[in-house]
Amino acid sequence: MDDDEIRYDTPVLPSAGSSATAGFNEHYTSCYNLILEAERNALKAYATTCTESSRQNIMAARVTGGFLIHLYSKRRILGDGPARSIVSQVTSGSIPAQEVIYSVGRELRDRLIFSETVNKDPAPSSNHPSRPSFDTLQEMLAQTIQGSGTDYRTARNKTLARDGYRCMLTGAFDVNSCSRNRELAILRKRMKAPAAEVQSCHILNKITLQGVGEPDGSETASSRAHAAGVMAILKQFRLGHLVDKLIEKGGIHRLCNLLSLIQPLHHAFDHLNLWFDETDEENVYEVHAVQDILSLFARVNRRPHFMVNEELKNCLTPVLLALHAVCARVAHMSGAAEYFDELERDKEDTLVVTEESLPLLNNLLSPFAVQISVH
């Protein structure tokens, strides 16, 4: 299926017993069959009524089924907790399974997927007039290591140093670092590599940490409500330690939560159009992208090796990347990515709130609402 075309008249979830659900035991298969039935029922309702409610239910069923499939496939990294949590909720029996499936799907979409697709803080330029110049890489690395701050700029410098002042995928050298370091500039020319602004890209979005730990003054009631919802899901998944460890070890700007990417790839990663899957080789990942974004660049390392230093040993990077990859895959298979893009376009085109625009307003506010769990 074309990534740009999400169908609401035919099933999307693979059948039980397919390669996507290989390894499911009887309990998992029973749960997945309930999800397939919920998708079919929502499709029938949409074919009859074409209402927004039935469209939302189709998407929600696909989100629930997609998360079950992909969380299960990542269980070696994420553990069994996430997939088991979905099975437990759907098969609890306290509420009709179909109602739970739609509720769980909407919550996962509006919390986890939204947290990844929402615009992240723009990366500040590193071209600062007070920055010193260096003749050798050793001098620049020494100053970088001495930096003790926990702000974005300090973390970005350390991330660039870790990754050799280059984009992890295109190999482009950071243009501002080259302008400050003669040895680095000579190395770039010798390698005939491109130069561009290389940015530090967060894996786990700042919005997830809003209101958690020490406040920084940027929190709002809505952002705190959203963060609380994300934390509730992570705890259900037995992944609450992710945020706890990030806060404990320096917050969102910890090196294990940062990648070095040029701006177009940073944007693609932020919007779930680019993700990393683990391979059988330690610290080596396979890069995936929608619409063949990577073909736009002359040279791309599709199996980057993540540099491991003391900061990254036993770190959270594999878990963070696995969770991001699950959100990306589910967003595109379910239509959630298209849905959030559609909301953004409609928001820009709507200048006045009218009765007709109330559904749009409701959908825009949904990720920030305080939700009462039905399961």
C-alpha positions, 0 to 999 in steps of 0.5 A, spaced: 500 500 500 502 506 498 504 510 504 500 516 502 494 513 501 490 510 507 484 506 505 478 506 509 474 501 505 478 494 506 482 491 511 489 493 513 491 489 519 494 482 516 491 476 518 492 471 524 497 466 522 501 471 517 508 472 518 507 478 521 504 474 527 508 468 527 510 466 534 503 468 537 501 463 542 494 462 543 492 467 548 496 472 543 492 470 537 485 470 541 487 477 542 489 479 535 482 475 532 478 480 537 482 486 534 481 483 527 473 483 528 473 490 531 477 493 524 472 489 520 466 491 524 468 499 523 469 498 516 462 495 515 460 501 519 464 506 515 461 503 508 454 504 511 455 511 514 461 514 512 461 518 519 468 520 522 466 516 528 467 510 524 473 512 521 476 513 527 474 506 530 478 503 523 484 507 525 484 505 532 483 498 531 489 498 526 493 502 531 492 497 537 493 491 532 499 494 529 502 496 536 501 488 538 504 486 532 510 491 532 511 491 540 511 483 540 517 483 534 521 488 539 520 484 545 528 482 545 529 489 546 523 492 549 521 486 553 514 482 554 511 487 558 508 492 552 505 486 548 502 483 554 499 489 556 495 490 550 493 483 550 491 484 558 487 490 556 483 487 550 482 480 554 480 483 561 473 481 560 470 487 564 468 491 558 466 489 551 473 487 547 471 492 541 470 498 546 477 497 549 480 496 542 478 502 540 479 506 546 486 503 547 488 505 539 485 512 540 490 513 547 496 510 543 495 514 537 494 520 541 499 519 546 505 515 544 504 517 536 503 524 537 509 525 542 513 523 536 510 527 531 509 533 534 513 539 532 520 538 537 524 544 539 528 547 533 535 546 534 539 552 535 545 554 530 551 552 533 554 558 529 556 562 535 560 569 535 564 567 541 566 560 540 573 559 539 577 556 533 582 550 534 588 548 530 587 540 531 581 536 533 585 534 539 584 541 542 577 541 540 575 534 543 579 536 550 574 543 550 568 539 549 569 533 554 570 539 559 563 541 558 559 540 564 552 543 562 546 539 561 543 544 556 542 543 549 548 546 546 553 542 551 549 536 549 550 537 541 557 539 542 558 532 545 554 528 540 558 531 535 564 529 538 562 522 539 560 522 532 566 525 529 562 531 527 559 528 521 551 526 520 551 519 522 547 517 515 550 522 509 557 522 512 556 530 511 561 534 516 558 539 520 560 546 517 560 550 523 565 545 526 569 545 520 569 553 520 572 552 527 577 547 526 583 547 521 584 540 521 577 538 521 576 542 514 582 539 511 580 532 513 573 533 510 576 536 503 581 530 503 575 525 504 571 529 498 565 529 503 559 534 503 559 540 509 552 541 512 549 543 518 549 537 523 543 537 528 542 533 534 536 530 534 532 527 540 529 520 540 525 521 546 521 528 545 521 533 550 513 533 550 514 526 554 518 529 560 513 536 561 512 536 568 516 530 570 522 531 574 524 538 575 520 544 572 523 548 567 518 553 566 515 551 559 510 546 562 502 548 561 496 544 564 495 541 557 502 539 556 503 536 563 496 532 562 499 529 556 506 527 559 502 524 565 498 520 559 504 518 556 507 516 563 501 512 564 502 508 558 510 507 559 508 504 566 503 499 563 508 497 558 513 496 564 517 502 560 517 507 566 524 506 567 526 510 561 524 517 563 526 515 570 533 514 568 533 520 563 531 524 568 536 521 573 542 522 568 541 529 565 535 529 562 532 529 555 539 532 553 543 525 555 547 523 549 543 516 549 537 520 547 541 524 541 543 522 534 547 527 529 543 528 523 543 533 517 536 538 517 532 534 512 533 527 516 532 530 523 525 533 520 524 526 517 526 522 524 522 527 528 515 526 524 516 518 524 518 518 516 525 515 518 527 510 523 532 505 525 531 497 526 536 493 530 540 488 526 544 482 528 550 486 529 551 489 536 550 497 535 549 496 528 542 499 525 538 498 519 535 505 516 528 505 514 524 511 511 518 512 507 517 515 500 524 513 499 527 519 502 534 517 502 535 516 495 535 524 495 542 524 498 548 522 494 551 517 499 547 514 505 550 509 510 543 504 511 547 500 516 550 505 521 554 503 527 553 507 533 559 509 537 559 506 544 563 510 549 563 510 557 556 514 556 553 509 552 555 503 555 549 499 558 545 505 555 537 506 553 539 508 546 536 501 543 530 501 547 529 508 545 530 507 538 525 501 538 520 504 541 520 510 536 521 505 530 514 501 533 511 508 533 513 510 526 511 503 523 504 503 526 503 511 524 504 509 517 500 502 517 494 505 521 493 512 518 495 516 524 501 519 521 496 522 515 491 523 520 496 528 524 498 531 518 491 532 516 489 536 522 495 540 521 493 542 514 486 543 517 488 547 523 492 552 518 486 553 514 481 554 519 481 562 521 474 562 525 471 557 530 464 555 527 460 549 529 462 546 523 469 546 525 468 543 532 470 536 530 477 539 528 477 542 535 476 536 539 481 532 535 486 537 536 485 537 543 484 530 544 492 528 545 492 534 551 485 531 554 485 528 561 483 521 559 479 516 564 481 509 562 476 504 560 480 498 561 
